[in-house]
């Protein structure tokens, strides 16, 4: 189905919110796992998948780095979603009646100030939207959830306080994935290319492999390494660079990378999200 976008999590999750923000009017498809969201795209139940790849506070999402290269899907876009945690509670609860706050452990770690202010005991749940669902089903005035405003709307909870996160820059980046690549035309400004590679097991291989990006003036905005199959000697790298692989500087850099690599796989070329452009300008 072309106008359906899959995500991992329950209705009201931040990934659900990201889907609605990036593709208003599309139906969102909750999935129990990242694999299930990818399967939905491969099987035709969804046209796209919204997959979180990194958070400005929590870092990368390891499962995505492991699953995406072998998924057969292509990265066709990116989305940045500001994480705005809300304190949600059933009707009748007030800040004075609360005793516990339920949420995903990462979310709980991002709202320490309000937990301390209200003397709330943190209770770990599987995810933020799931915490909201549990609180809604349980009722009572002593339990709250840390989740999105969309979760409050989805499960009929009151928002007792908005933006309770400790850091205002809390932002999650997502890869938007489709069954096949949709690269912009070469020469389109503000493109991003994502790829994975494994270097040869020789001295200075990584230094030599990446040298082409420096000599060709290609800006690398992301480089992360992770082990494959639990082997310390099998390291794969995931990278993002500015530009299109059909443009001469990027093409030459990738050719040099391929020469020093055991494997190189392009995952997709896509337009840069406005968030990236705005923050790049601020950094400069």
Long-range contacts (C-beta under 8 A, 24 or more apart in sequence): 1-27, 1-44, 1-45, 1-46, 1-47, 2-47, 3-27, 3-47, 4-28, 4-29, 4-40, 4-45, 4-46, 4-47, 4-48, 5-29, 5-46, 5-47, 5-48, 5-49, 5-50, 6-31, 6-36, 6-37, 6-38, 6-40, 6-41, 6-45, 6-46, 6-48, 6-49, 6-50, 7-31, 7-37, 7-49, 7-50, 7-51, 8-32, 8-33, 8-34, 8-36, 8-37, 8-51, 8-52, 9-127, 9-129, 9-130, 10-127, 10-129, 10-130, 10-133, 11-129, 11-154, 12-128, 12-129, 12-132, 12-133, 12-147, 12-148, 12-150, 12-151, 12-152, 12-153, 12-154, 12-155, 13-127, 13-128, 13-129, 13-148, 13-151, 14-52, 14-81, 14-83, 14-128, 14-148, 14-172, 15-50, 15-52, 15-174, 16-129, 16-150, 17-81, 17-148, 17-150, 18-50, 18-52, 18-79, 18-81, 18-172, 18-174, 19-50, 20-150, 21-79, 21-81, 22-50, 22-77, 22-79, 22-174, 22-176, 23-48, 34-63, 34-64, 34-67, 35-67, 38-67, 38-71, 38-73, 38-177, 41-73, 41-177, 41-178, 41-179, 42-71, 42-72, 42-73, 42-179, 47-178, 48-76, 48-176, 48-177, 48-178, 49-73, 49-176, 49-177, 49-178, 50-79, 50-174, 50-176, 51-174, 51-175, 51-176, 51-177, 52-172, 52-173, 52-174, 53-173, 53-174, 53-175, 54-172, 54-173, 54-222, 55-83, 55-106, 55-170, 55-171, 55-172, 55-173, 56-167, 56-169, 56-170, 56-171, 56-172, 57-110, 57-167, 57-169, 57-170, 58-106, 60-224, 62-226, 64-175, 65-224, 65-226, 65-238, 66-226, 68-175, 68-177, 68-267, 69-196, 69-236, 69-238, 69-265, 69-267, 71-177, 72-179, 73-177, 73-178, 73-179, 74-177, 74-178, 74-179, 74-180, 74-181, 74-182, 74-267, 74-268, 75-175, 75-176, 75-177, 75-194, 75-267, 75-268, 75-270, 76-176, 76-177, 76-178, 76-181, 76-182, 76-268, 76-270, 77-175, 77-176, 77-270, 77-271, 77-273, 78-173, 78-174, 78-175, 78-176, 78-192, 78-270, 78-272, 78-273, 78-276, 79-173, 79-174, 79-176, 79-273, 80-171, 80-172, 80-173, 80-174, 80-273, 80-275, 80-276, 81-171, 81-172, 81-174, 82-170, 82-171, 83-110, 83-165, 83-170, 83-171, 83-172, 84-148, 84-149, 84-162, 84-163, 84-165, 85-110, 85-111, 85-128, 85-146, 85-147, 85-148, 85-163, 85-164, 85-165, 85-170, 86-146, 86-147, 86-148, 86-149, 86-151, 86-152, 86-159, 86-160, 86-161, 86-162, 86-163, 86-164, 87-114, 87-144, 87-145, 87-146, 87-159, 87-160, 87-161, 87-162, 87-164, 88-132, 88-135, 88-144, 88-145, 88-146, 88-147, 88-151, 88-152, 88-155, 88-157, 88-158, 88-159, 88-160, 89-135, 89-141, 89-143, 89-144, 89-145, 89-157, 89-158, 89-160, 90-135, 90-136, 90-138, 90-139, 90-140, 90-141, 90-143, 90-157, 90-158, 91-156, 91-158, 92-141, 93-140, 93-141, 93-142, 93-143, 93-144, 93-158, 93-160, 94-141, 94-160, 95-160, 95-161, 97-141, 97-142, 98-141, 98-142, 98-143, 98-144, 98-160, 99-142, 99-143, 100-142, 100-143, 100-144, 101-143, 101-144, 101-145, 101-146, 102-131, 102-134, 102-135, 102-143, 102-144, 102-145, 102-146, 103-128, 103-131, 103-145, 103-146, 103-147, 104-128, 104-131, 107-146, 107-147, 108-146, 110-165, 110-166, 110-167, 110-170, 111-146, 111-164, 111-165, 111-166, 112-166, 113-164, 113-166, 114-161, 114-164, 120-144, 129-154, 132-157, 171-275, 175-268, 176-270, 177-268, 181-268, 181-269, 182-268, 182-270, 183-244, 183-268, 183-269, 183-270, 184-244, 184-269, 184-270, 184-271, 186-244, 186-246, 186-247, 187-244, 187-247, 188-244, 188-271, 190-242, 190-271, 190-272, 190-276, 190-277, 191-242, 191-243, 191-244, 191-269, 191-270, 191-271, 191-272, 192-221, 192-240, 192-241, 192-242, 192-269, 192-270, 192-271, 192-272, 192-276, 193-240, 193-241, 193-242, 193-243, 193-244, 193-245, 193-250, 193-266, 193-268, 193-269, 194-238, 194-239, 194-240, 194-266, 194-267, 194-268, 194-269, 194-270, 195-238, 195-239, 195-241, 195-254, 195-264, 195-265, 195-266, 195-267, 196-236, 196-237, 196-238, 196-239, 196-263, 196-264, 196-265, 196-267, 197-236, 197-237, 197-239, 197-257, 197-258, 197-261, 197-263, 197-264, 197-265, 198-228, 198-234, 198-235, 198-236, 198-237, 198-261, 198-262, 198-263, 199-235, 199-237, 199-260, 199-261, 199-262, 200-260, 200-261, 200-262, 201-233, 201-262, 205-260, 206-237, 208-256, 208-260, 209-256, 209-257, 209-259, 209-260, 209-261, 210-257, 211-256, 212-252, 212-253, 212-254, 212-255, 212-256, 212-257, 213-241, 213-253, 213-257, 215-253, 216-248, 216-249, 216-250, 216-252, 216-253, 217-249, 218-242, 218-243, 218-249, 218-250, 218-253, 219-243, 221-276, 242-272, 244-269, 245-269
